[in-house]
């Protein structure tokens, strides 16, 4: 007899995992995803990537703005009598009263090696902290955020040039493979869920736009970590003569000079510890992204400028 599965997810990260379950023959009874959002200018309604997949696969979906104190959704899930709910970056905390509405509970696929990087931004924080390794964890949801027992963890190496986009793809692909390998054992209670070591927990707090500002008196490795961790959004940025410039890609150089000094015509910027950041691609506020060879043709930022003082 086919098991009934509820899938809850929203961003592109969740798409390969949903597709893997579907392609391996698991019955997705319903999909929950965040409701469509208006674009910044309000002219366009943007559906979540998961809603797009649900429509393509002709799977019923629901988009409540809130589950908390939502009797309609509570009753719907209760009457569905599903076997398991799988949560992948859904974007809402599952209320306590919902957790008993499926026979095997709610399984969260979290993009870190718990108890490291609990919270909203584990991929960004792992890159910004220059971690060498991260991974995914299969965790049973409890009352508090990302504190539940874990049945499986899988590691992924973080390459120095990985950014949020590339590392997300690695983790999502891994999760899509491993959920299909483990779901039968989860449904049949063959896997042991082990409590996390709460004293070793670290927290991946939600990213604030203000965190993107580059401090040139930091070491080059940290600046590159910020650029990569915040790519493509909200982005790492600096200001020059009142205008904001977002750095999309950069690498470490060996040039030296005053902190924040532009060392050559190709925007190599001196920073702490006798190293530099070589900007390879950037975006001027309100303009399209440009590679450095194109950007410098009309740039006001010249050799000898200091980005720390403006």
C-alpha positions in Angstrom: 0.0 0.0 0.0 1.4 3.4 -1.0 2.2 5.7 1.9 0.8 9.2 2.0 3.4 11.9 2.0 3.0 15.6 2.6 5.7 17.8 1.1 6.4 21.3 2.5 8.9 23.5 0.7 9.3 26.8 -1.2 12.7 27.7 -2.9 14.7 26.1 -5.7 16.7 24.2 -3.0 13.6 22.0 -2.4 12.8 21.3 -6.0 15.3 18.4 -6.7 14.1 16.7 -3.5 10.4 16.9 -4.4 11.2 15.6 -7.9 13.3 12.7 -6.6 10.4 11.5 -4.4 8.0 11.8 -7.3 10.3 10.1 -9.8 10.9 7.2 -7.4 7.2 6.5 -7.1 6.3 8.0 -3.8 2.7 9.3 -3.4 2.7 13.0 -2.7 -0.8 13.6 -1.3 -0.4 17.4 -1.1 2.3 20.1 -1.3 2.5 23.1 0.9 4.4 26.1 -0.2 4.6 29.8 0.5 2.0 32.0 -1.3 2.9 33.9 -4.4 4.7 37.2 -3.8 4.3 40.5 -5.6 7.5 41.8 -7.3 9.1 44.9 -6.0 7.3 47.1 -8.4 4.0 45.2 -7.8 3.5 44.5 -11.5 4.1 40.7 -11.4 3.1 37.9 -9.1 5.9 35.4 -8.5 5.0 31.8 -7.7 7.4 29.8 -5.6 9.6 27.2 -7.5 7.8 24.5 -5.7 4.4 25.7 -6.8 5.7 25.6 -10.3 6.7 22.0 -9.9 3.4 21.1 -8.3 1.5 22.6 -11.2 3.7 20.8 -13.7 3.3 17.4 -12.0 -0.4 18.0 -11.4 -0.1 17.6 -7.6 -2.5 19.5 -5.4 -1.0 22.3 -3.4 -1.9 24.7 -0.7 -0.4 28.2 0.0 -1.6 29.4 3.5 0.2 32.6 4.6 0.2 31.2 8.1 -0.3 27.7 9.7 -0.4 29.1 13.2 -4.0 29.3 14.5 -5.2 28.1 11.2 -8.1 25.7 11.9 -8.8 25.0 8.2 -5.3 23.7 7.6 -5.2 21.8 10.8 -8.5 20.0 9.9 -7.3 19.4 6.4 -4.1 17.7 7.5 -5.9 15.8 10.3 -8.5 14.4 7.8 -5.7 13.5 5.3 -4.2 11.1 7.8 -0.8 11.1 6.1 2.1 8.9 7.0 4.9 11.5 6.9 5.5 15.2 6.3 8.8 16.2 4.7 9.9 19.8 5.2 12.5 21.4 3.0 13.0 25.2 3.5 9.3 25.7 3.8 9.6 29.2 5.3 7.2 28.7 8.2 7.6 27.2 11.7 5.4 24.2 12.0 3.0 24.8 15.0 3.2 22.4 17.9 -0.4 21.2 17.5 0.4 20.1 13.9 3.2 17.7 14.8 1.0 14.8 15.6 -1.1 15.0 12.5 1.0 12.5 10.5 1.7 9.0 11.7 5.5 9.3 11.5 5.8 13.0 12.4 7.5 15.8 10.4 10.9 15.2 8.9 13.1 18.3 8.2 15.9 18.2 5.7 18.2 20.9 7.1 21.2 22.3 5.2 23.9 21.8 7.9 25.5 19.2 10.1 23.3 19.8 13.1 23.7 21.0 15.8 25.9 23.4 13.8 24.1 26.2 12.1 20.6 25.9 13.4 18.3 28.5 11.9 17.4 30.4 8.7 20.7 30.8 6.9 23.0 27.8 7.4 24.5 27.8 3.9 25.4 31.5 3.9 26.8 31.3 7.4 29.0 28.2 6.7 30.6 30.0 3.7 31.0 33.3 5.6 32.6 31.5 8.5 35.1 29.8 6.1 34.0 26.3 7.1 35.7 23.5 5.3 32.8 21.1 5.5 29.0 21.3 5.8 26.2 18.9 4.9 22.6 17.9 5.4 20.8 16.5 8.3 17.5 14.5 8.5 15.8 15.7 11.7 12.5 15.1 13.3 10.8 18.4 14.0 10.1 19.3 17.6 8.7 22.3 19.4 11.9 24.4 19.1 13.6 25.4 15.9 16.1 22.8 14.5 16.5 21.1 17.9 14.9 17.7 17.2 16.7 14.3 17.0 18.6 13.4 13.9 18.7 10.1 12.1 21.1 10.8 9.2 23.9 13.3 8.4 25.9 13.6 5.2 29.0 15.7 4.6 29.9 18.0 1.7 33.3 19.7 1.3 33.1 23.5 0.8 35.5 24.6 -2.0 37.1 27.9 -1.5 35.3 29.3 -4.6 31.9 28.0 -3.6 29.2 30.6 -3.3 25.7 30.4 -1.9 24.3 29.3 -5.3 26.9 26.5 -6.0 26.9 25.1 -2.5 23.1 25.1 -2.4 23.1 23.0 -5.6 25.5 20.5 -4.1 23.5 20.1 -0.9 20.2 19.9 -2.7 21.4 17.3 -5.1 22.8 15.2 -2.2 19.6 15.5 -0.3 17.6 14.4 -3.3 19.7 11.3 -3.5 19.7 10.5 0.2 16.0 11.0 0.9 15.1 8.3 -1.7 17.6 6.0 -0.1 16.3 6.5 3.4 12.6 7.2 3.2 11.4 3.5 3.4 13.5 3.0 6.5 12.0 6.2 8.0 8.5 5.1 7.2 9.2 1.6 8.7 10.9 2.9 11.9 14.2 1.3 11.0 16.3 4.3 11.6 17.2 5.6 15.1 16.8 9.3 15.8 19.5 10.5 18.2 19.2 13.7 20.3 21.5 16.5 19.3 24.3 17.8 21.5 22.6 21.1 22.4 25.7 22.5 24.1 27.5 22.4 20.8 24.9 24.3 18.9 25.7 27.3 16.7 23.1 29.6 15.1 22.6 30.7 11.5 20.7 33.9 12.1 18.7 35.4 9.2 20.9 37.5 6.9 20.5 41.3 7.2 21.2 43.5 4.2 23.5 45.6 6.3 25.8 42.6 6.8 26.8 42.9 3.2 28.9 46.0 3.6 32.6 45.2 3.1 35.1 46.1 5.7 38.4 46.5 3.9 40.3 46.4 7.2 39.3 42.7 7.5 41.5 39.8 6.1 41.1 38.9 2.5 39.7 35.4 3.3 36.9 36.9 5.3 36.0 39.4 2.6 35.9 36.6 0.0 33.7 34.5 2.4 31.3 37.4 2.6 31.2 37.9 -1.2 30.6 34.2 -1.8 28.2 33.6 1.1 25.9 36.5 0.1 25.9 35.8 -3.6 23.6 36.5 -5.4 21.4 38.2 -2.8 21.6 40.4 -0.8 25.2 40.6 -2.0 28.4 42.1 -0.6 29.0 45.7 -1.4 31.0 48.9 -0.9 30.3 52.5 -1.5 32.3 55.0 -3.6 31.3 58.6 -4.0 27.8 57.9 -2.7 27.1 55.0 -5.1 26.8 51.3 -4.1 28.7 48.6 -5.9 27.9 45.0 -5.4 30.9 42.5 -5.8 29.7 39.4 -7.5 33.0 37.5 -7.9 36.5 38.0 -6.5 39.7 36.2 -5.6 42.6 36.8 -3.2 45.6 38.7 -4.5 49.1 39.4 -3.2 49.2 43.1 -3.7 49.9 45.4 -0.7 49.2 49.0 0.2 47.1 51.1 2.5 43.9 49.4 3.7 41.2 50.0 1.1 43.6 51.3 -1.5 42.9 50.5 -5.2 46.3 49.1 -6.3 45.8 49.0 -10.0 43.4 49.7 -12.9 41.8 46.3 -12.5 40.3 47.0 -9.0 42.7 45.1 -6.8 42.0 46.4 -3.3 44.5 46.2 -0.4 43.2 44.7 2.9 44.6 43.4 6.1 47.5 41.0 6.5 49.4 42.0 3.4 46.9 40.5 1.0 44.4 42.0 -1.5 41.0 41.3 -3.0 41.0 41.2 -6.9 37.5 42.1 -8.0 36.5 40.0 -11.1 32.8 40.9 -11.5 30.6 43.6 -10.0 27.4 45.5 -10.4 27.0 49.3 -10.0 23.7 50.3 -8.3 20.9 50.3 -10.9 23.1 48.8 -13.6 23.6 45.3 -15.0 26.5 43.1 -13.8 29.8 43.6 -15.6 33.1 41.7 -15.7 36.0 43.8 -14.6 37.5 44.3 -18.1 34.2 45.9 -19.2 33.6 47.8 -16.0 36.9 49.6 -15.9 36.3 51.3 -19.3 34.0 53.9 -17.8 34.7 53.6 -14.1 35.3 56.5 -11.8 37.2 54.2 -9.4 40.9 54.6 -10.4 44.3 53.4 -9.2 45.1 55.2 -5.9 41.4 55.6 -4.9 40.7 54.5 -1.3 37.5 52.6 -0.8 37.8 52.7 3.0 37.5 56.5 3.2 34.4 57.0 1.1 
